[in-house]
């Protein structure tokens, strides 16, 4: 059985998502991604997942598999599989860096994941001058390399990310013993802690088990708990652009400790 998705911000976003799912599926021993059955402009057909609630065993197994997905790597920070423009939810991503740029993580994160959405939020009058200055101070520190930090142990350089790994984008397959299945990716090359920070952002009942499974395979770098807000800055700004409201205050609050 299959399921069709037709709600996309642009027709090409269906291909972007399909390319991301296939790229994630290519990670040896990695987390399962929903199988792409067919894709056309504005339409994506996937295998149907009959969802259930996770238990601690399936959550720990997912954490281990996610660590292997991250360890499969990417060519450079900002790499996007395929040849179509990227999206995070309904928000378009800025163009990926050219391979020749080979940005470090901090510069990539600042210039391709934080500043574009900050500028849009300011133009929308959702973040004021004081909040913008706080976030801009963080981006300058990122660009200068002051906030760079190690990847988890199994990642050599750049991690292969889902990119929008909130709780709703992980299904648990009732027909496969509760195995985790990834959907709706914003797949790209980045820092593995970004995916883990997204799992923290909107709540995951079995997050502790996921992290235990992850660290069984790929121990996290020292101080990772202190960087969760930093890695949540991008999704909070995306939500500010899309929805406004309290997300703007949350984005500024997340930036403040690093300013």
N, C-alpha and C positions, 0 to 999 in steps of 0.2 A: 504494500500500500504506500501511497505517496501523499505529500502535502504541498500545496502551492502557495508561495508568497508573492504577492503583487504590490505590496505597499512599499515603494521605494521613493527616495527624494528625487531621483532622476533615472531614466531607463538604464543607463550604463551601470548603475549601482548594483543591479542584479549580477552582472558579470564580475564586478569587484568582489562581491560576497562569495560567489562561486569559486573564484580564483583563491580567495583566502581559505575557504574550507578545504580545498584540494591541497593547498600548501601545508596547512596544519596536519592533514591526514598523512602527509609524507614523512612525518617525523618518526624515526624508528622507535617502536615501543611507546609512542607518545599517546596523549589523550585522544580518544576517538572524536572525530568531527562528523557531523551529519553528512551522509552520502549525497552528492549532487547527482540527480537523475537527468535533469535537463535544465538549460538556461537559455533565455532569449531576452531581448530588451524589455525591461520592466517585469519580468516573470522568472521565478526560480522554483524549480520542482525538486523537492528533497524527499528522502526516505521519511516515512511517518514514524515518529517516536511516541510510544505509549508511555507516558511519564508516571513515575511513582516517587515516593519520598525516599531520600537517601538514608542509609544507616552509617554507622561509624566505619564499617569495613569498606563499603563502596567509596566513602569520602576519602579514606586513607589511600585506597588504590588510585583514586583520581589525583590526589596530590603527587603520588609517585609518577604517574603518567604525565602530568603537567610539567614536572621537572625535566622529564625526557624530551617533551616538546620544546621547552625553552633551550635545552642543550643542543637541539638539532641546528640551531643557529640561523643567521641571516647574513647577507653579503655586507651590509653596512647599516648604520643607524638611519632609520627612515625608509629602508627598502620596503617596497610594496610589491607583492607578487602580481603578475599580469600587467596589463597595459591600459587600464581604465582608471579614471580619477577615484580617489578614496573618499569614504564617508565614515563618520562616527555617529551612529544613529541617523538623524536627518541632517546633520551638519557636515558640509563639505570640508575635507581636509585640504590644507595648502599643498601645492605640488611637492612631491618627494625631493629630497636633495639629489643632485646628480652624483653618480658614483665617484666622479673626480673630486668632489668636495670632501668626502670621508670625514664628516664632522665627528667630534667626540660626543659622548652622550649628553653632557650638559648643554653644549651649543645647539645640538639637534633639538633637545627637549625645549629649550627656551625659544628658539627661532621658528620651530615647526609645530610645536604643540601648545605652547603657552601664549606667546605674544600675539599670534593671529586672532585667537579667540578673545584675548584681553582687549585688543583694539576694537573688535566688533562689539563687545559688551560696553565699552566706553561710548562708542558711537550710538548705541541704543539707549544711553543714559541709565544703564543698569548698574554700572560701577562708576563711582565718582572719582574726583581727582586724588583724594587722599588714598583711597583703596588702590587706585592704579599705580601710584608712586610706590606703595608697599610691594606690589607684585613686580613692578619694574626693577626694584632693588634686588629681588630674588633672581630675576632673569639675568641681570648683570653678573651676579655671582655664579650663576650657571655657565654663562658664556666664558667667564674667566677661569672656569674649571675648579672653582673653590668647593663646589658641592658634588664633584664626581666621587663615585664609590664603587667598590668591587661588585661584580656579578656573583650570583651563587656559584658554588664550587664547580659544578659540572658544565657551566657555560664558558665557552672560550671566545671572549670578545663581545659578540652581539647575540641577543636572545631572539628566538622565534616566538613572537607574541600573538595571542588572540587579539588583544588591544581594546576590547570592550567587555571585560570578563566580570560583569556584575552577575549576581545570583540568578537572574532571569535568563541568562544566556548559557546556563548549564542545565541540561535536562538529564534525568536519571531514568534509564531505559528499563521499564518493568519486565520486558521480555528478554533481558540480558543480565538478570541478577542485580539490577540497580546500577549498571555501568553508566558513568558520566558520559554525556554526549554534548559537544560544543556546537552552538549555533550562533548566527549573527555576528561574525567577527569583523573587527577592523584590523586585519592581520598586517603586521609590519615588523621590521627589525627594531628592537629597542632594549630596554632594561627589564629584566625579569621581575624586579620588584614592582613594576607598574601593574602587571596582571594581578599580583597578590594584593596590592593596595586596592584595586577595584573590587576584589572579593570582600575586603573589609568594608567598603564604602556603604553598601546597601544591605549588609547583613547576610550571613550564611551560617545556618544553624550548626553545621558540622565543620566550621572553619578550623578549629583546633586539630581535628583529625586530618583535614586536608594538609595543614602545615606539617604535621608529624610525618605524613607520607612523603611530602616534598623533601623534607630534610633528611629522610632515610636515604634518598637518592642524591640530593644536591644541597648540602648545608648552606644556609643563608649567611651572608657576610655580617660581621659584627655590626651592631647598631641598626639593623634593618627596621626594628620597631620605631625608631626615632625618625625614620624617613617616610613613613606611611603618608603623612600629610603632603609631603613634597610630591610624591607620585600621584596623589589624588588631585593635585592642582589642575591638571589638564581636564579630567572629566568634570570637575566642578565648574570650570569656565565654560565647557561645552554646554552643560546644563543651564548655566546662567544665560548663555546666548539663546538657547532653545525655549527656556521656561521662565527665566527671571526669578522673581520671588526671593526666597531665603538662600538660594544657591549663590547669589552674589556675595552676601555676607559670609557664607561658608568658605568661598574661594579666598577672600581676603584673610579670614581667620587662619586658613590652612597655610597661606604664604607667610604670615607674620613671624613665626619662629625662625625662618630662614633668611629674613631680611636684614 
